[in-house]
C-alpha cells in the first residue's frame, strides 16, 4: 500500500479474513486487525509525516496456531520504543498504537533498517482461544446476522 489513510481499512479486512480462514477465531482476528490499523496509522503519521504516496509493505504468515505480520516502511527510521514514554491521556487523540500492540500481540519488535523500519508482530493462539473457524462469507469481525451461529461483538 501507500501512505494514504483510506487504504488502511482494506489491509485490515484482508488480514482479519486471513486469520479467520486459518481458524484463528473472531477475537484474535479483530485484535490483529486493530493492531495493524494502529501500526499503519502510526507509519503514515510519524514515519512519513503524513506525506502521501510513500510505500508501505505488509506481509503476513498465518496458520491455525499463530500469525506473524511484518510492516516495512522507508520513513524516518525512529524506533518508538526508544522514545520517552508519554502517559496516556484519553482526552488527547492518539497514543493507543503501542498500547494495543503490547496488549494484543505476544511479540513486537521494531527492527531499524538502513532506510526505514521493519515492525514484526506475532500473535500465538492459546488453548483457551481455540474454536472452530466461522462459516464462510464476510469478515469474521462483522456483527452476526439473523441465523448466524457466530458469537457477536
N, C-alpha and C positions, 0 to 999 in steps of 0.2 A: 504494500500500500504506500501511499504518500501521505505527507503530514497535513491532511485535512481532517478536522474532527468528524465530518459527516461520513467518513469511511470506517470509523471505529465500530459502529453497530453491525455491519456486515461481517467483520472479522469476529466479533464477539459471538454472533449467531452461529457462524461456521464452527468455532471451537466448542460451543455448547453442544451442537449437533454431533460433532465427533465424539465428545465424551459420552453422550447418550448412546450413540451407535456402538461404542465399545463397552457398554454396560456399566459405566461409572456411576450412573444414577443422577437424579434431578438435582439434589443438593450440591454434589460435587460440581456438576456442570455449571450451575448458577454461580457458585463461588469462583470457579475458574474464569467464567465469563466476566465477573466483576473485577477480578484481578487483572485480566488482560485489558479491559476497558480502562481501568485506572492507570495501568502502566503505559498504555498508548497515549492517553491524555497527557501524562507527565512527559513523555518523549516530545510530544508536539509543543507543550507549554515551556518546558525547561531546556531540553537538549537542543531544540530548534528555535526557541524564542518565538513561537507561533508562526514562523515562516512557512508558507505553503509550498507544496511540490517537492519536499525533501523525502528521500527514500527511507522506508522502514520495512525490514524483512522479518516476517513472523513464520516460525516453523513449530510444528507440534508432533510429538511421537506419543501415541496412546495405545494402551492395551487394557485388559479387564482389571488390572491392578493399579495402574498409575498413568499419569500424563506428565510429560515434560514439554514446556513451552519455552521457546527462545525468541527474544525480541532484540533485533540488531538495529542500531541507528548509527549515523555518521555525524552526530551532533557534537556538542561541546566536550563530551567525554567526562563530565563531572559525575563522580560516584556519590549518589545521595546519602549513602550510609556513612560517608566521611564528613558530611556537613554537620554543624551543630544541630542537635535535635530541638525542634520547636514544640512547645506544649500545644496540644490540640485545643482549638477554640471552636466549638460548634457554631458560633455566630459568624465566623470567618469562612469564606468559601475555600475549598481545597484542604489539603492536609490529611486526606484519608488514604492516599495511594499506598504508602509504605505500611500503614497500619493494616490495611486489607491484605497485603502480601504476607506480612508476618503472621497474621492470624489464620489465613486460609491455605497457605502453602507449607509443605514440610521442609522445603529447601529453597532459598532465594539467594542467588549470587549475582553480583554486578561484576563483570569481568571487563576492565578497561581494555580498549583496543587502541592501536596507534592512531586511529582516525574515528573514534567514537566509543560506543559502549555496547556490550552484549549483556542482556539480562537473561538469566537462566532460572526458571521456576519449575519446581517439581511438586506434585501432589500425589501421595500414595493413598490408595483406598484402604481403609481399615476394615476389620471384620464386621464391625457394627454398621458400616455403610454398605455392605454387600446386599444388593437387592436385584431382582430381575430388571432388565432393561425395559423402558417404556415401549408401548406399541409404536409402530412406525407412523410417521406423519407429524410434521411441525416440530418446533423446538420443544425440548423437554422442559423448558422453563416457562412455557405458556401455562396459563390457568387451564385447568381441565374443563372439558366441555361436558354437557349432559351425557351420561352413559360412559364416560371415560373413567377407567379404573385407577388412573394415576392419582397420587396424592397431590393436593394443591398447595400453593404458597400463599 
